[in-house]
Amino acid sequence: MLDGVMLLWFVLTAAALLFVAVDIRTTPESPVLKWGFVLLTAYTGVVGAFLYVLGCREPLPGLHERYVAARWRQTLGSTMHCVAGDGVGIIAGAVLSSVFGLAGLAEVILEYVLGFAFGWTIFQALFMRDMAGGSYLRALRSTFVSELLSMNLLMAGMVPTVMTLKAHIPAAADPTTPSFWFVMSMGLLVGFIVAYPMNWWLVANHLKHGMMTVRPAAAGAHAAHGAHAAHGAHAGMDAAPTMIMGGKAPWPPVPVMTLLSFLALAAGVAIAFLLRSG
């Protein structure tokens, strides 16, 4: 039965990935978020495609700016960006753990380090450096906290899911088997769900960007103005990561949320080991 479920999952994922990869080319979204949705769909199959249609795909010409302005869609873009970037490093860590025979806490640490490193230095700072005035170092500084908090919650959901499934599906430890990729997909999907509330707080406090609208110059003066305004608002979020509009500090404070994120991560790892031993 499991083989049948995985076969259906991969067939639907291939169809969903093809749809998103083709359709998103005409969506007036930033290139990095377009790649993010493609990666998210590769990880989460039809769920990723559904989130793309519901949260980013322009319903009618000229409506993208207003469509993605909703807070939940902004948070969707923020969470997707995190999972897409971190997921590359996490999967790389899982593959390397299999190659070098790492398991348990050692595997978790490797996946965390590689996931955070790739998500922070590449998907956040490098790809979004224009929002920090073109400075890569400034982008690294401005995205560190937001990436850390989001990554902690992603791993808090992913680690117990993956470790529990691996305990019941022995073949899932081998990257050459479909079981491995199915389990990693389930882990990233749960991690996405768990990380969403933290990304809501980050977006609400202007510590992280969400969706954007990027149109060609020939798209029309009104649409171009909307795109410029949207880009400016998001640029402001990343350029001043410790403040929100009106000069108010984030609430709860960043140190409190950082502590809570590490407690959530510790709880996720502890649950993973308890479920595995049980």
C-alpha positions as CSV (number, residue, x, y, z in Angstrom):
1,M,0.0,0.0,0.0
2,L,2.8,2.4,0.9
3,D,4.4,1.8,-2.5
4,G,1.1,2.7,-4.2
5,V,0.8,5.9,-2.1
6,M,4.3,6.9,-3.0
7,L,3.8,6.2,-6.7
8,L,0.7,8.4,-6.7
9,W,2.5,11.1,-4.8
10,F,5.4,11.2,-7.3
11,V,3.1,11.2,-10.3
12,L,1.0,14.0,-8.9
13,T,4.2,15.9,-7.9
14,A,5.6,15.7,-11.4
15,A,2.4,17.0,-12.9
16,A,2.2,19.8,-10.3
17,L,5.8,20.8,-10.8
18,L,5.4,21.0,-14.6
19,F,2.3,23.2,-14.1
20,V,4.0,25.6,-11.7
21,A,7.3,25.8,-13.7
22,V,5.4,26.7,-16.9
23,D,2.6,28.9,-15.4
24,I,4.7,30.9,-13.0
25,R,6.7,32.4,-15.9
26,T,3.8,34.9,-16.6
27,T,3.2,35.7,-12.9
28,P,4.5,39.1,-12.0
29,E,6.5,37.9,-9.1
30,S,10.2,38.4,-8.3
31,P,12.5,35.7,-9.8
32,V,13.7,34.4,-6.5
33,L,10.2,33.8,-5.3
34,K,9.3,32.2,-8.6
35,W,12.2,29.7,-8.0
36,G,11.0,29.4,-4.5
37,F,7.6,28.2,-5.6
38,V,9.1,25.8,-8.0
39,L,11.3,24.3,-5.3
40,L,8.4,24.2,-2.8
41,T,6.3,22.3,-5.3
42,A,9.2,19.9,-5.9
43,Y,9.2,19.3,-2.1
44,T,5.5,19.2,-1.4
45,G,3.8,18.2,-4.7
46,V,0.2,19.3,-5.2
47,V,0.3,21.1,-1.9
48,G,2.9,23.5,-3.3
49,A,1.0,24.0,-6.5
50,F,-2.2,24.7,-4.6
51,L,-0.4,27.3,-2.5
52,Y,1.0,28.9,-5.6
53,V,-2.5,29.2,-7.2
54,L,-4.2,30.4,-4.0
55,G,-1.5,32.7,-2.8
56,C,0.5,34.1,-5.7
57,R,-0.9,33.4,-9.1
58,E,-2.5,36.6,-10.5
59,P,-6.3,36.1,-10.7
60,L,-6.8,38.8,-13.3
61,P,-4.4,41.1,-15.2
62,G,-3.3,44.0,-13.0
63,L,-4.5,42.6,-9.7
64,H,-1.4,41.0,-8.4
65,E,-0.4,43.9,-6.2
66,R,-3.7,44.0,-4.3
67,Y,-4.0,40.2,-4.4
68,V,-0.8,39.5,-2.6
69,A,-1.1,42.3,-0.1
70,A,-3.2,40.2,2.3
71,R,-1.2,39.4,5.4
72,W,-1.7,35.6,5.1
73,R,-0.3,35.7,1.5
74,Q,2.6,37.8,2.6
75,T,3.3,35.2,5.3
76,L,2.9,32.4,2.7
77,G,5.6,34.0,0.6
78,S,7.9,34.4,3.6
79,T,7.5,30.8,4.7
80,M,7.8,29.5,1.2
81,H,11.0,31.4,0.8
82,C,12.4,29.9,4.0
83,V,11.5,26.3,3.2
84,A,12.6,26.5,-0.5
85,G,16.1,27.8,0.5
86,D,16.6,25.8,3.7
87,G,15.2,22.7,2.1
88,V,18.1,22.5,-0.4
89,G,20.7,22.4,2.4
90,I,18.6,20.1,4.6
91,I,18.2,17.5,1.8
92,A,21.9,17.8,1.1
93,G,22.6,17.2,4.8
94,A,20.4,14.1,4.7
95,V,22.1,12.7,1.7
96,L,25.6,13.3,3.2
97,S,24.5,11.8,6.5
98,S,23.5,8.6,4.6
99,V,26.8,8.6,2.7
100,F,28.9,9.0,5.9
101,G,26.8,6.9,8.1
102,L,25.6,9.7,10.4
103,A,22.4,9.2,12.3
104,G,20.5,10.7,15.3
105,L,21.7,14.0,16.7
106,A,24.7,14.1,14.3
107,E,22.4,14.0,11.3
108,V,20.1,16.7,12.7
109,I,23.1,19.0,13.4
110,L,24.4,18.5,9.8
111,E,21.0,19.2,8.3
112,Y,20.5,22.2,10.5
113,V,24.0,23.7,9.6
114,L,23.7,23.1,5.9
115,G,20.1,24.2,5.8
116,F,20.7,27.4,7.6
117,A,23.9,28.2,5.7
118,F,22.3,27.8,2.3
119,G,19.1,29.5,3.3
120,W,20.8,32.5,4.9
121,T,23.8,33.1,2.7
122,I,22.2,32.2,-0.7
123,F,18.4,32.4,-0.7
124,Q,18.1,35.3,1.7
125,A,21.2,37.4,1.6
126,L,22.6,36.8,-1.9
127,F,19.3,36.7,-3.8
128,M,17.8,39.6,-1.8
129,R,20.8,41.8,-1.5
130,D,19.2,44.5,-3.7
131,M,16.8,45.2,-0.9
132,A,19.8,46.0,1.3
133,G,21.1,48.5,-1.1
134,G,23.2,46.0,-3.1
135,S,25.5,45.2,-0.2
136,Y,25.9,41.5,0.5
137,L,27.3,42.1,4.0
138,R,24.4,44.3,4.9
139,A,22.0,41.7,3.6
140,L,23.7,39.1,5.7
141,R,23.3,41.2,8.8
142,S,19.7,42.2,8.1
143,T,18.5,38.6,7.4
144,F,20.3,36.7,10.1
145,V,17.7,36.9,12.8
146,S,14.7,36.3,10.6
147,E,16.4,33.3,9.0
148,L,17.4,31.9,12.3
149,L,13.9,32.1,13.8
150,S,12.2,30.6,10.8
151,M,14.8,27.9,10.4
152,N,14.3,26.8,14.1
153,L,10.6,26.4,13.6
154,L,11.0,24.6,10.3
155,M,13.4,22.0,11.9
156,A,11.1,21.8,14.9
157,G,8.4,20.4,12.7
158,M,10.6,18.5,10.2
159,V,12.9,16.5,12.6
160,P,10.2,14.5,14.5
161,T,8.3,13.8,11.2
162,V,11.4,12.5,9.4
163,M,12.8,10.5,12.2
164,T,9.4,8.9,13.0
165,L,8.8,8.0,9.4
166,K,12.4,6.6,9.1
167,A,11.8,4.4,12.1
168,H,8.8,2.8,10.4
169,I,10.2,2.8,6.8
170,P,13.8,1.5,7.0
171,A,14.5,2.1,3.3
172,A,13.9,5.8,3.9
173,A,17.5,6.2,5.1
174,D,18.8,5.5,1.6
175,P,18.8,8.4,-0.9
176,T,18.7,6.0,-3.8
177,T,15.2,4.8,-2.8
178,P,11.8,6.6,-3.4
179,S,11.1,6.2,0.3
180,F,13.9,8.7,1.2
181,W,12.4,11.4,-1.0
182,F,8.9,10.8,0.1
183,V,9.9,11.0,3.7
184,M,11.9,14.2,3.1
185,S,8.8,15.7,1.3
186,M,6.6,14.9,4.3
187,G,9.1,16.4,6.7
188,L,9.4,19.7,4.7
189,L,5.6,19.9,4.4
190,V,5.2,19.6,8.2
191,G,8.1,22.0,8.7
192,F,6.3,24.5,6.5
193,I,3.2,24.3,8.6
194,V,5.0,24.7,11.9
195,A,7.1,27.6,10.6
196,Y,4.1,29.6,9.3
197,P,3.1,31.2,12.6
198,M,6.7,32.5,13.2
199,N,6.8,33.9,9.7
200,W,3.5,35.6,10.4
201,W,5.1,37.4,13.3
202,L,8.2,38.2,11.2
203,V,6.2,39.7,8.4
204,A,3.8,41.6,10.8
205,N,6.9,43.2,12.4
206,H,8.6,43.9,9.1
207,L,11.5,41.7,9.9
208,K,11.0,39.6,6.7
209,H,9.5,40.3,3.3
210,G,6.6,38.4,1.8
211,M,5.2,38.4,-1.8
212,M,6.3,41.0,-4.3
213,T,5.1,42.3,-7.6
214,V,7.7,42.8,-10.4
215,R,6.4,43.8,-13.8
216,P,8.1,44.5,-17.1
217,A,8.6,48.2,-17.9
218,A,6.0,47.9,-20.7
219,A,3.3,46.6,-18.3
220,G,1.6,50.0,-18.0
221,A,2.1,53.0,-15.9
222,H,-0.4,52.1,-13.2
223,A,0.9,48.6,-12.8
224,A,4.4,49.8,-12.8
225,H,3.6,52.3,-10.1
226,G,2.0,49.6,-8.0
227,A,5.0,47.3,-8.4
228,H,7.4,50.1,-7.5
229,A,5.4,50.9,-4.3
230,A,5.2,47.2,-3.4
231,H,9.0,46.8,-3.9
232,G,9.7,49.9,-1.9
233,A,7.6,48.6,1.0
234,H,9.4,45.3,1.0
235,A,12.8,46.9,0.6
236,G,12.0,49.0,3.7
237,M,11.3,45.8,5.6
238,D,14.7,44.3,5.0
239,A,16.7,47.5,5.1
240,A,15.5,48.2,8.7
241,P,15.0,44.7,10.2
242,T,14.8,45.8,13.8
243,M,12.0,48.3,13.4
244,I,8.4,48.3,12.2
245,M,6.3,51.1,10.7
246,G,5.9,54.0,13.1
247,G,9.2,53.3,14.8
248,K,7.7,50.7,17.2
249,A,9.8,47.8,18.3
250,P,8.5,44.3,17.6
251,W,6.3,42.7,20.2
252,P,7.0,40.2,21.7
253,P,10.6,41.4,21.6
254,V,13.1,39.7,19.2
255,P,15.1,38.1,22.1
256,V,11.9,36.5,23.5
257,M,10.9,35.1,20.1
258,T,14.5,33.9,19.6
259,L,14.3,32.0,22.9
260,L,10.9,30.6,22.0
261,S,12.2,29.4,18.7
262,F,15.1,27.5,20.3
263,L,12.7,26.0,22.8
264,A,10.5,24.8,20.0
265,L,13.5,23.3,18.2
266,A,14.6,21.5,21.4
267,A,11.1,20.2,21.9
268,G,10.9,19.0,18.3
269,V,14.2,17.1,18.6
270,A,13.2,15.7,22.0
271,I,9.9,14.5,20.6
272,A,11.7,12.9,17.7
273,F,13.9,10.8,19.9
274,L,11.1,9.9,22.2
275,L,9.0,8.7,19.3
276,R,11.9,6.8,17.8
277,S,12.8,5.0,21.0
278,G,9.1,4.2,21.7
